[in-house]
Amino acid sequence: MPTNKEIVSRVKNTLNLVNKDMDVNGRFILHTAQNISISYISKRLRSRSLYRQDNLFTTVPCVELIDIDVFSCDIVEFKSCKKLKRSKKKLPELIYSRYGSSLKEVTAIDGLYEFKPSTLSQYRRDSQRAGFSDYKYFYVKNGYLWIPDSEQELVELYLLTPDLYDLYEMSECQDDCKSAWDYEFIVPSDLLEQVISETAQKISIRYQIPTDENPNLDSNQKTQTA
């Protein structure tokens, strides 16, 4: 997959902005492209046709969990649990569908124990049933990962996010000094060209960039033919 920097460069090339005085903010281009890609990914999550593309999902090891005081926690559903853990850092941006978030797996770092995804409303119902404690669940709330009634200090995540920079910032054992521009741009491979095209179209409308009728001419030739 191309990097974020390469996506921005390709959009600028599509708009023929590289040698022009007009400059479009690269972060705005990247943000626009990410939003378009997220829209497509969300649709494929809803149809469950995305899980065969393993290259879009990333494993993040060594995500630290901290203890949260149950009584001072403002999440009502967790006030009845005996112990409460929360990720030390916020999760990166997740993508949602009717089947839940793009955080698909949370496991102990040795891989021998897997926490199951659930919702707070489901937790409230399940916690009243006998045998509920036989399973451990994870929840996403306020941008954090929450795990009630667990002793785990570190977990491993398997998820899909459009922002790999924030993703790797979560890990306590990640030694990566890459710039945010050098991370891969997350998009289904068969939709790459479409995302670039739609991004260029949105940017051209936003900045009122005219269509280049003679893309192969330099600026002097264009002046002469105008």
ABEGO torsion letter per residue (X at the ends): XBBAAAAAAAAAAAAGAAABABBBBAAAAAAAAAAAAAAAAAAAAAAGAAAABAAABBBBBGBBBBBBBAAABABAAAAABABBBBBABBBBBBBBBAAEBABABBBBAAGABBBBBBBAAAAAAAAABBGAAABBBBBBBGGBBBBBGBABABBBBBBBBABAAAAAAABAABBBABBAAABBBBBBAAAAAAAAAAAAAAAAAAAGBBBBABAABBAAAAAAAX
